[in-house]
Amino acid sequence: MALILIINRPVRWYKGLFNCVQYGISAYFALQSYQVTGGVIGDFQLESLFAYLSYAIVYFCVIPVYV
């Protein structure tokens, strides 16, 4: 029952907008770090492992900064 109440709970529009912008900013900074560390968009190579790791680290570290 509690799960249904959580799912149906109304959310203010500005809270949803804030979350969307927050994820967009995190993805932008993570993409920039991916490209700076040598990653190429659309190309999957094992040599780019450092670029993949930098993307993941930056993405998950930038999200808490804006909260």
C-alpha positions in Angstrom: 0.0 0.0 0.0 2.8 2.4 0.8 4.4 1.8 -2.6 1.2 2.9 -4.3 1.1 6.1 -2.2 4.7 6.9 -3.1 4.1 6.3 -6.8 0.9 8.4 -6.9 2.3 11.2 -4.8 2.1 14.5 -6.7 5.5 16.2 -7.4 5.8 19.9 -7.9 6.9 20.8 -11.5 10.0 22.7 -10.3 11.3 19.7 -8.4 11.0 17.5 -11.5 12.7 20.3 -13.6 15.5 20.6 -11.0 16.2 16.8 -11.2 16.2 16.8 -15.0 18.6 19.8 -15.1 20.8 18.2 -12.4 21.2 15.0 -14.4 21.8 16.9 -17.6 24.6 18.9 -16.0 26.2 15.7 -14.5 26.1 14.1 -17.9 27.6 17.1 -19.6 30.6 17.2 -17.1 31.0 13.5 -17.4 31.1 13.7 -21.2 33.6 16.5 -21.1 35.9 14.4 -18.8 35.4 11.4 -21.2 36.6 13.4 -24.1 39.5 15.0 -22.3 40.8 11.6 -21.2 40.8 10.4 -24.8 37.4 8.8 -25.2 35.8 9.0 -28.7 32.0 9.2 -28.9 30.6 6.2 -30.8 33.8 4.2 -30.6 34.1 1.3 -28.1 37.6 0.2 -27.5 39.2 -1.5 -24.5 42.1 0.9 -24.7 39.6 3.7 -23.5 39.0 2.0 -20.2 40.4 5.1 -18.3 38.0 7.3 -20.2 35.1 5.1 -19.3 36.1 5.1 -15.6 36.5 8.9 -15.6 33.0 9.3 -17.1 31.5 7.1 -14.4 33.4 8.8 -11.5 32.6 12.3 -12.6 29.0 11.5 -13.3 28.4 10.1 -9.8 30.5 12.7 -8.1 28.8 15.7 -9.7 25.3 14.7 -8.7 25.7 15.2 -5.0 27.3 18.7 -5.5 24.1 20.2 -6.7 21.8 18.7 -4.1 
